[in-house]
């Protein structure tokens, strides 16, 4: 690190950022916070935007959990999505085949789901799209839940998407959090 002796190693990030197919080369060191700022201003990258529920009270029946994902124009079409609970006091059970997908484009306002698989042990859900989710839109996945957990607290869900291209690409979009409360 003889080129950047004044900066701690933890603060130096890559000097090349790839957006679409064209690299952007920075003539000087780039701090990680600056990269986040550029990404936040642009906002056009494959990411989990939010997770929310129409009802957050414990024990509420027939609740909807909505996962909102940005699928940028630079992305490959999405073939499927996996949502797996990673935290919380209770395991949340999804209503087996009651999964819906919506897009923000005129061509794909309602997105067909050709297959839904639920892992009986983890209750993790994988939905396969047919046709594929096309880039350049906001994707909403709506899961119906039999009943909110009876224990209040934070419930975490890991979201992974699989894109269609020459090679299947697996991208973890991170973890979304739902807060279930006991206050009515």
N, C-alpha and C positions, 0 to 999 in steps of 0.2 A: 504494500500500500504506500509506496514511496511517492506516488503521484498526489495523494490526498493526506499528507501527514497531519493536517490541522483538524481533520474530522475523525471521530471515533468510528471504528469499523461497523458498529451497529447502525449508524446513520447513513452509511453509503448504500445506495440501492443501484440497481442496474442502470447503465447509461443508455440502454436501448429499450424502448417500449414498442411493442408491436400492436398496431391498430390496423385492422383488416390485413392486407398482405404487405403493407409498406412500413418499414421500420422508421421510427423517428429517432435520430441520433442527437443527443445533447452534447454540446461542446464542453460542458463542465459537469462536476458531480451532481447527482440528483438525490435529494433527500427523500426518504420514503413518504413523509407527509406531503411533499410536493406532488408525488405520483398520485396519492389519494385525492388531492385537490383537483388535479387534471381529470381524473376519472370521474369525480363527483360532478364537475362542471359539464363534462361531456355526457355522462349518464348512459351512453350507448354501449353497454356490454352485457353479456349473458349473466343474469343475477336474479336472486330471490329478492323481490321488492318488499313483500309483506306477508304476514300470516295473521288472519283474524277470524273471529267467530261472530255469528249473529247473536249469540247468547253466552255469556261467560259465567253464569251462576252454576254452582255445583248441582249435579243431579238433574239438570234440565234435559228433557228428552227431545229427540228429533232435531238436533242442532246441526248447523252447517259450519264447516271449517273451510276457509277460502285461502288458497295459496296463490299469490300473484307473482308472475315471473316476467322479466323483460327478455324478449328474444330479439336481439338487434338484427339489422340488415346484414351485418358482417358474419352472422352465425350460420351454421349449417342447419338444415331442417331437423326438427326433433322427432325421434322415433318413439321414445317412451320416457316416462318419469317414474321414479321410485320415491315414496315418502315413508319414512320409518321413524317411529317414536324412539327418542334417545334419553328421555328423562321424565320424571314425574313419579308420584307415589303410586299411581294405578296405571294399568295398561288400558288405553282407550280402544274400543272396538268400533271399527267402521262398519256401516251397513254394506254388506258384501258387494252388490252390483250397483249401488247408488252413487256413482261417480260421474260428474259432468265436467266438460271442458269448454271454455269459451275463448275466442280470440278477438282482437280489436280490429282486425282487417275486415273489409266488406266480403271478401271471399271466404273467410273462415270464422264467421261469428259464432257458430256452434260447431265444435270440433268433435268428430266421431271417435269413439274409443272402441277398438275392435276386441280388446282382451283386457281383463282385469284379473290379477293374481294377488291373493292375500296370503301371507305367510301365517299359518295357524299358530305358530309359537310366538312370534314378535308382533303380529298384526300389521307388519309392514305391507304396504300396498304398491303394486306396480301396474301402471296403466299404459297400454300400447295404443298409439294413435294410427288411424287409417282413414284418410290420407295423413301424411306427415304434417306436423305443425310448421308452417312456412315462416321464414325469418321476417323481421320488421314489424313485430306486433307485441302486444302485451297478452300473455296467456294467463287465464284464471282456471285453476283446478278447484272444484267444489266437491268436498267429501261430506257425505251425510253420516252422522254419528248416532248410534242408538241412544246414548245417554252421556252427558258430561260426567267426568269422574265425581265421586262423592267426597273426595279429598281436595281441598283447595291447594293452590300452589302453581308453580311454573311447570309447564309441559313443553318439552322440546322435540322438534321433528327435523330429521336430517333429510334434505331434498337433493336428489341426484337426477340429472337428465342424461339421456343417451341420444347423440345426434347421428344422423345418417350422412354418410359421405363415402369416400373411397374406403376408409376404415372407420369403424364405429368409434366415436369419441365419447368417453364417460367424463362428465363434469359434475363435481360436487358443488352445489350452490350454497352450501353452508347449512346452518341450523336456524330454524324459525322458532319463535317462542310464543306460546299462548299462556295467558294468565287466567286461571280459573279461580273464581272468588266465592266466598260463602255469604257475601252480603247481598241481600235481595233489594 
